[in-house]
Amino acid sequence: MEQQQNADLTFEEALARLTEVVVELEKGELTLDQSLSYFEQGIGLLRILVQKLNAFEERVDVLMEDFYQEAPSWLDSRDSGGKTK
């Protein structure tokens, strides 16, 4: 159930929660069972963050491809960032 709750987090919320998990683990005050539980939470949050980043990257790629298809040919100089030489 916690995994489902984490999946609904925004990128920023998941990153903040991951930071909290890391802080608790770094304190070194948790039992072994607690440490394992926090570690599992951290891995789950990392998976969510990577999925969100991948989705973001794919969306940017699609948007940029659409842009370059509509842009004037002189602007389609991707290697120079759109600047003419």
KEKOL-382994 format. One record per residue (C-alpha): x, y negated, z; residue number from 0; residue in three letters. Coordinates in Angstrom, 2 decimals, decimal comma. Last residue first. Layout:
BEGIN
<c1->X | c2->Y | c3->Z | k->NUM | r->ALA>
...
***
This chain:
BEGIN
<c1->28,16 | c2->-29,70 | c3->-37,44 | k->84 | r->LYS>
<c1->24,41 | c2->-29,91 | c3->-37,03 | k->83 | r->THR>
<c1->23,01 | c2->-29,33 | c3->-33,59 | k->82 | r->LYS>
<c1->20,32 | c2->-26,73 | c3->-32,96 | k->81 | r->GLY>
<c1->22,19 | c2->-25,03 | c3->-30,13 | k->80 | r->GLY>
<c1->25,31 | c2->-24,55 | c3->-32,24 | k->79 | r->SER>
<c1->24,86 | c2->-20,82 | c3->-32,75 | k->78 | r->ASP>
<c1->21,11 | c2->-21,19 | c3->-33,19 | k->77 | r->ARG>
<c1->21,35 | c2->-23,45 | c3->-36,25 | k->76 | r->SER>
<c1->17,74 | c2->-23,24 | c3->-37,25 | k->75 | r->ASP>
<c1->17,30 | c2->-27,00 | c3->-36,97 | k->74 | r->LEU>
<c1->18,35 | c2->-27,63 | c3->-40,57 | k->73 | r->TRP>
<c1->15,74 | c2->-25,11 | c3->-41,68 | k->72 | r->SER>
<c1->12,87 | c2->-27,11 | c3->-40,21 | k->71 | r->PRO>
<c1->11,22 | c2->-25,40 | c3->-37,24 | k->70 | r->ALA>
<c1->8,19 | c2->-23,13 | c3->-37,59 | k->69 | r->GLU>
<c1->10,01 | c2->-19,79 | c3->-37,59 | k->68 | r->GLN>
<c1->12,52 | c2->-21,16 | c3->-35,08 | k->67 | r->TYR>
<c1->9,72 | c2->-22,00 | c3->-32,64 | k->66 | r->PHE>
<c1->8,07 | c2->-18,61 | c3->-32,96 | k->65 | r->ASP>
<c1->11,41 | c2->-16,94 | c3->-32,25 | k->64 | r->GLU>
<c1->11,93 | c2->-19,25 | c3->-29,27 | k->63 | r->MET>
<c1->8,52 | c2->-18,44 | c3->-27,83 | k->62 | r->LEU>
<c1->9,00 | c2->-14,72 | c3->-28,30 | k->61 | r->VAL>
<c1->12,44 | c2->-14,80 | c3->-26,67 | k->60 | r->ASP>
<c1->11,10 | c2->-16,90 | c3->-23,78 | k->59 | r->VAL>
<c1->8,32 | c2->-14,35 | c3->-23,22 | k->58 | r->ARG>
<c1->10,78 | c2->-11,46 | c3->-23,25 | k->57 | r->GLU>
<c1->13,01 | c2->-13,27 | c3->-20,75 | k->56 | r->GLU>
<c1->10,08 | c2->-13,93 | c3->-18,41 | k->55 | r->PHE>
<c1->8,96 | c2->-10,31 | c3->-18,57 | k->54 | r->ALA>
<c1->12,51 | c2->-9,17 | c3->-17,80 | k->53 | r->ASN>
<c1->12,73 | c2->-11,61 | c3->-14,89 | k->52 | r->LEU>
<c1->9,41 | c2->-10,39 | c3->-13,48 | k->51 | r->LYS>
<c1->10,45 | c2->-6,76 | c3->-13,78 | k->50 | r->GLN>
<c1->13,81 | c2->-7,52 | c3->-12,15 | k->49 | r->VAL>
<c1->12,11 | c2->-9,31 | c3->-9,26 | k->48 | r->LEU>
<c1->9,64 | c2->-6,48 | c3->-8,73 | k->47 | r->ILE>
<c1->12,43 | c2->-3,88 | c3->-8,71 | k->46 | r->ARG>
<c1->14,40 | c2->-6,01 | c3->-6,26 | k->45 | r->LEU>
<c1->11,37 | c2->-6,20 | c3->-3,97 | k->44 | r->LEU>
<c1->11,07 | c2->-2,41 | c3->-3,94 | k->43 | r->GLY>
<c1->14,79 | c2->-2,08 | c3->-3,23 | k->42 | r->ILE>
<c1->14,47 | c2->-4,52 | c3->-0,35 | k->41 | r->GLY>
<c1->11,49 | c2->-2,71 | c3->1,12 | k->40 | r->GLN>
<c1->13,43 | c2->0,56 | c3->0,98 | k->39 | r->GLU>
<c1->16,36 | c2->-1,13 | c3->2,73 | k->38 | r->PHE>
<c1->14,01 | c2->-2,48 | c3->5,39 | k->37 | r->TYR>
<c1->12,65 | c2->1,03 | c3->6,03 | k->36 | r->SER>
<c1->16,15 | c2->2,51 | c3->6,11 | k->35 | r->LEU>
<c1->17,27 | c2->-0,13 | c3->8,58 | k->34 | r->SER>
<c1->14,23 | c2->0,51 | c3->10,75 | k->33 | r->GLN>
<c1->15,01 | c2->4,23 | c3->10,83 | k->32 | r->ASP>
<c1->18,67 | c2->3,57 | c3->11,67 | k->31 | r->LEU>
<c1->17,68 | c2->1,17 | c3->14,41 | k->30 | r->THR>
<c1->17,89 | c2->-2,51 | c3->13,66 | k->29 | r->LEU>
<c1->20,33 | c2->-4,95 | c3->15,28 | k->28 | r->GLU>
<c1->22,89 | c2->-5,15 | c3->12,49 | k->27 | r->GLY>
<c1->22,10 | c2->-8,80 | c3->11,80 | k->26 | r->LYS>
<c1->22,84 | c2->-8,13 | c3->8,11 | k->25 | r->GLU>
<c1->19,74 | c2->-5,96 | c3->7,75 | k->24 | r->LEU>
<c1->17,48 | c2->-8,67 | c3->9,15 | k->23 | r->GLU>
<c1->19,00 | c2->-11,32 | c3->6,89 | k->22 | r->VAL>
<c1->18,67 | c2->-9,02 | c3->3,87 | k->21 | r->VAL>
<c1->14,97 | c2->-8,44 | c3->4,55 | k->20 | r->VAL>
<c1->14,31 | c2->-12,16 | c3->4,97 | k->19 | r->GLU>
<c1->16,10 | c2->-12,88 | c3->1,67 | k->18 | r->THR>
<c1->14,00 | c2->-10,21 | c3->-0,02 | k->17 | r->LEU>
<c1->10,87 | c2->-11,93 | c3->1,29 | k->16 | r->ARG>
<c1->12,02 | c2->-15,27 | c3->-0,13 | k->15 | r->ALA>
<c1->12,79 | c2->-13,63 | c3->-3,49 | k->14 | r->LEU>
<c1->9,40 | c2->-11,93 | c3->-3,55 | k->13 | r->ALA>
<c1->7,66 | c2->-15,23 | c3->-2,76 | k->12 | r->GLU>
<c1->9,60 | c2->-17,07 | c3->-5,46 | k->11 | r->GLU>
<c1->8,83 | c2->-14,45 | c3->-8,09 | k->10 | r->PHE>
<c1->5,16 | c2->-14,54 | c3->-7,16 | k->9 | r->THR>
<c1->3,86 | c2->-11,71 | c3->-5,02 | k->8 | r->LEU>
<c1->1,13 | c2->-9,39 | c3->-6,29 | k->7 | r->ASP>
<c1->3,56 | c2->-6,49 | c3->-6,72 | k->6 | r->ALA>
<c1->4,51 | c2->-6,85 | c3->-3,04 | k->5 | r->ASN>
<c1->0,96 | c2->-6,06 | c3->-1,96 | k->4 | r->GLN>
<c1->0,94 | c2->-2,98 | c3->-4,19 | k->3 | r->GLN>
<c1->4,25 | c2->-1,81 | c3->-2,70 | k->2 | r->GLN>
<c1->2,84 | c2->-2,39 | c3->0,78 | k->1 | r->GLU>
<c1->0,00 | c2->0,00 | c3->0,00 | k->0 | r->MET>
***
